[in-house]
Amino acid sequence: MNAAPTAITDPSLFRGYFPSLTEHVHLASCSQGAPSRQLGDALAEYQRTLEVHGSAWEIWMQQVEQARRGFARLIGAEPDEVAVLSNASEGAFQAASTRSYTDRPRIITTDMEFPSIAHVWLAQRPRGAEVVHIGQTDGRVRTEDYLDAIDERAELVSVPLVSYRNGLVLPTREVIARAKQQGATTFVDAYQAAGVHHIDVKELGCDFLVAGALKYVLGIPGIAFLYARRGVRDAVAPQLTGWFGRDNPYEFDPRSIDHPARASRYESGTPSIPSAYGANAGLELVNRLDAPTVHEHIRRLTQALQDRLLAAGERLWSPTDPAARGPQVALSEDDPNKLAAWLAERRIATSPRGTILRMSFHFYNDESDVDAVAAAITDYRRSGS
């Protein structure tokens, strides 16, 4: 029996797995995680299977199943509760399109929701859904506004674990508890949390949770995972389907269709095999991390950058309260794309969105990254750029 991989509790050791960090400052994990040596090796191994085997489907499917198990471990689920999909929007569609909006027409969401998820909710309106948005004020969402909106008319309640916009940690547990009281189905977007926040779906009590591999999970685009609580029922059978959504995909029967009780009923066509290799490289790393240690490390770094920027007179749109702040610091900026390009020329990767420059942290970041970006932003102001 193989021994469990050694836990990683030293951020400097973790940083050593990312060769590019010797020359670059990576503060864009909210968009794409830094490339690890393990990721490069995994993609090279996929290339090797093409060269050696040509068509290595048995090996490739093992990678897909490994990714399913790795994500299940990351969120405290069972593998049969995880569907392997292409992206988070697909996961949202599978959750929304299998609900009925006849007796309970409302979908509750928030302006802090990622548009690709929010657009799926809006697309349910021709089916009778009424979408209710919980507004934000200065990048914050009031818990009571969320709770007050959830009543017997709510069919689906969506709440991000952490908002992509500014790293706001939303009142997920309170919202889920209220939705359960009212008999509503719950959906959690954990894309901006998985890999750096402790997630236990059994503790959360949600019905659905989605995340993918390319951000803090340290993989590449093309693969996402939908957790569907065992026992959650569909009012409408999945319409987006395919041969991987069958009880036995290898029957190859074009005249019949079934939907297994497990989460794989939400799968459709062939998954992205290179992305599965990339996901496994990332999952093997993040599953070795100690969640409380990661949380405290990132809290210190975000606090340090926040303090530096506020002392310099900068305007922030991210929460100043550590309890409400996720793994990013959001800088208000008239032209964040211009600032991001200026920083990129100095080998500092950030992520602009709208009027915000997002600077996000992982366990591989350290104080030198805080110093570098704070000093660079000061130089940018002085240069008159």
Secondary structure, DSSP 8 states (H G I E B T S, - for coil): -------B--HHHHHTT-GGGGT-EE--TTTS----HHHHHHHHHHHHHHHHHS--HHHHHHHHHHHHHHHHHHHT--GGGEEEES-HHHHHHHHHHTS--SSS-EEEEETTS-HHHHHHHHTTGGGT-EEEEE--BTTB--HHHHHHH-STTEEEEEEESB-TTT-BB--HHHHHHHHHHTT-EEEEE-TTTBTTB---HHHHT-SEEEEESSSTT---SS-EEEEE-TT---SS--SS--GGGSSSGGG--TT-----SSGGGG--S---HHHHHHHHHHHHHHTTB-HHHHHHHHHHHHHHHHHHHHHTT--B-S-SSGGGB-SEEEEE-S-HHHHHHHHHHTTEE-EEETTEEEEE--TT--HHHHHHHHHHHHHHHHHT-
